Amino acid sequence: MPWDGVRRIIWAKHFDEMEIIGNDHFSIGVPIEADPEFKAMLFAAAITHIDGNKSVDYVYRRHGKKYLETFDDDRCCPPGSLKDLILHVGKTAEGLAKRLSSGNFVPQQASGSTNAANVLIRMQSTFHAISQLILGGLALEAEAVIRQGIEQCAWSLAVMDLDDIKKIDKTSPTKSVSRLKQSFPGAGHIYGLLSDSAHASPSSQSRFVEYEGDRVSISIRSSEHCRQALLYLVMLLDTYANIAESILSHMDLSTSSFEPPVQPYDYNTINRFKALFNDADLRQYSAWRGA
């Protein structure tokens, strides 16, 4: 939408909530959702400094309109874009983690529930790491961390009803993945594909290799190759939300009076961001959900 003149102050707590603006001479990190005027004035100030001037007024008067158009929301983070999906995933995961952090188990639950909740709360960092790798075009690395996230979720599911600390400690994250099939029938297949990426198998490496005669090109960073990682990220969010809400159902949550009612997790993310995926991706997602 065009800028409406209302200043939005956005605090970006993580790199994946920021974008890089600049030109051939400088780069500045700014919050993706900051208002366009903030970005335009910051950009104009940098130009002014590089040109050796002391006042930003001339640069902003001359180029301010063009800068505002450049940093308009529909250009920086249009609905359905990669950045929009990354922000959606981060906010959803963070919202669930905050609810877990603010709740108490009532009545007293098994110690496994506390351990599971702790793991899910810490997984905020897992989601941020994945987002930064995808934004950097590092598909293989992102998929390896997504695999770790699937294991973290599977372990949480496996221990949440246990009350014997020795049994909890001996629970294998890898062996627990099969339990995810109860909610996501395609979990085993997807975990296998992610394992191929984590172990750098030839099948997972082939998409990064191009042959031209006797020459071989290796792609290290590529946003196109990250499409598959994005799909896996949506699946991880599904898994995370499913288990988090299961734990939350046994918690007493304190909600501030000014906060809106919390809605259950909506599994419609894939449809909201359909343009980022191809038909094969959508079929794979349907298999993941057992559709």
N, C-alpha and C positions, 0 to 999 in steps of 0.2 A: 504494500500500500504506500502511497506517497506520504511524505513526512507531514504531520499535522501541526507542527509547531510546538507540540508538548514535549518537553525535555524528559527523556528517560535516563535515569541514572542506573546503570547496570554494573554490578560487581562481578567480574569474571574471576572465579576462584581457581580455574584450571586452564591449561593451555588449549584444550579442545573447545573451550568456550570463547576462544579468541580467533581473530583473523589478522592477517598481515596486510597492511596498506603501505603504499610507497611508490617509488619510481626507480629509475636506474641508479639513483644516488643514495637512497636510504630506504629503510623498512621500519615500520612501527607496528607493534602488536596492540590491537584494541579489542574490547569486547564485541562479539558479533552483534549483539542486540542493543548496543549503545545507539543513541539517536544520531541521525545523519549529521546534524549540525556540529556535534562534538567531534565526529570524525573529520568533517570538512575544516573546522577551525584548527584542529591539530595538524592536519595535512598542510594547511596554509602557513601555519607557524613554522613547520619544518622547511618549507620552500623559502620562506622569508629568511630564515637563518642561513640556509645554504647560499642564498644570493647575497649575503652580507648586509642585509638591511636590518634596521632596528625596529620597525613598526610593521605589524601584520595587516594593518588596515587596508593598504593599497592592494595587496595580493588577494585579500578576501573580497574586497569590493569588485575586483576585476574577474575573479574566477570562482567566487563563492557559489553562484547558482549552478555552475557545471559540477563543482565538487558535491553539492547536495544531491544532484541527480545521480552522480556516480555511486554515492553511498546510500542511495535509497534502499529500503528494506527488500523490495522486489528484485534488486540487483545483487545485494550482498547475501541474502539468505531467503530466496524465494520458497514458497510452500512446496513441499515434495522434493527439495534438493538434498544433496548429500549432507550439507551442513545442518539443514533442518532436521534430518533424521538423527544425526549425531547429537544435537541438542535435545531432541525428544528422548532418546535413549538415556542420556545422562540425567535429565530431570526426572524421568520415571524411576530409574534406579535409586537416585538420591532421595526421592520422596518416600520410597518404600523403606530405605535404610533409616531415615529419620523417624518413621513411625515405629520401626523395630527398636530404635534407641530410646524412644519415649515411653515404651510400654512396660508393663509388669505382668508376670505370669500369675494368673488367678483362675482356679486355685493353684497351689504349688505344682509345678510340672516337673517331669523328669529332667535330670541334669543335662541330658542330650539336647533338650530344647534350647537351653541357654547357650550351649556350645554351637548349635546350629545357627542361632540368631547372631552370635558374635561373628561367625564366618560371613554371613550374609551382609552384616553391617560393614565389615572390612572390604567387601567386594566392590564398594564404590570405587576404590583405587583400581580394581581390575577393569572396570568399565572405562575409566578415564584413560588407562594405559592403552586399551584397545582402540579407543577413539583417536588418540594421538597417532598411533601407528597407521590407522586407515587414512587419516588426513594427510599423513606424510607419504602415502602411496606404498607402504610396506605391507603387502598382503600376506606373505608367508609368515612373517613375524606376528601379525595380528591374529592369524588363525591359530598359531601356537598358544597365544595367551587366551583365546576363546576356549580352546581345549581345556586349559587349566581352569577356566571359569565353569565349564560344564562339570568338571570333576569336583570343584568346590560345592556346587549346587547338589550334585549327587551325594556327596558325603553328608551334607546337611540333612538331606532327606533320609538317609540311612540311619543317622544317629538321633534324630529328633525325638524318638520314642524310647530311647535307651536310658537306663538309670545306673548302669554299671560303668564306672569310669574306665575299667580295664577293657571292656568290650568296645567302648567308644574309641579308645586309643588304638585298638587293633583293627578298626574298620578301615577297609581299603577304599580310597576314592575311585580307583579304576574299576574295581569289582562292583562298586555301587552304581555305576552308570546304567546297568540293566534295569534298575528300579525306576528310572525315568520313563521307561516304556509305558508305565501305567497311565501317564498323562500325555506322553508324546511317543507314539508307536515307532516313529522313525529315528529315535534317539541313538540306537545302536549303530545304524548305518552312518549317521552324521558324525558320530564320535570316531568311527573308523576313518572317515575322510579327513577329519581334523588331526588324527594321529599320523596319517600320511604326511600332512603338512609339517607337523611338529618334528617328524623324523626325517624330513627332507627326502622322501621317497621319489624315485624317478617320475611316478605318475603325477605327483603334486608339483614337480619342478617343470614339467613340460610346457606349461602355459607361459613360463618366463623365458623360454628359449626360442630363438628364431634362426632359421637356416637360410642363407643366401649364397648359393654356390658352395665354395669351400670355407666360407666365413660363418661363424656362429656368434650371435649377439645375445647377451644376457641382460634381461630387464631387471633392474633393482627396484626402482620406484615407478609405479604406474597406478593411476587412479582407476583405470579400466580393470586391471587385475584385482582391484579391491572390491569389485562387485560381489564376488563370492563371499568375501569376508563380511561384507555388509549383511548378506543373507544370514550367515551364521550368527552375526551379532543380534539380529532380530530374534533368532531362535534362542540364544542365550538369555535375552531379556524375557522371553516367554517363560523359560525355565525358572529363572530367578523370581519373577513375579508370582508364579504358581506356588513355589515353595514358601516364599515370604508371606503370602496371604494365608497359607495354611497355618503357619506359625502365629500370625497376627490374630487369627480366629480364637486363639487360646490366651490372648493377652488383654489386659485392661489398659486402654489407651486414654491418655489425657489430651483432650482436644480444646484448644483455645476457642472462645466464643466467637472471635472474629474470623476464624478460618472456615472456608466452605466445606461442606460435607465431602469426605473422601470417597470417590467412586471406585468400584472394583476395577482391576486391570482389564483393559480392553485389548482383545487379541486381534484388533483390526489394523494394527500397525502396518502389516504387509500391504494392505489395500491402500492405505494413505500414501504410501511411497512406491506405488506400483511402477511408476515411470523409471525407477532406478534398476529394475530387474527385467529379465527376459522370460520367455515362456518356460524354458527349462528350469529356471530358478523358482518360478511359481509352482511348477509341478513338484519340485523337490520340497518346497515348503508344505504343500498339501500332504505329501507323504509323511513329512515330519509330524504333522497334526493328526495323521491317520484318516484323512479325508479321501 
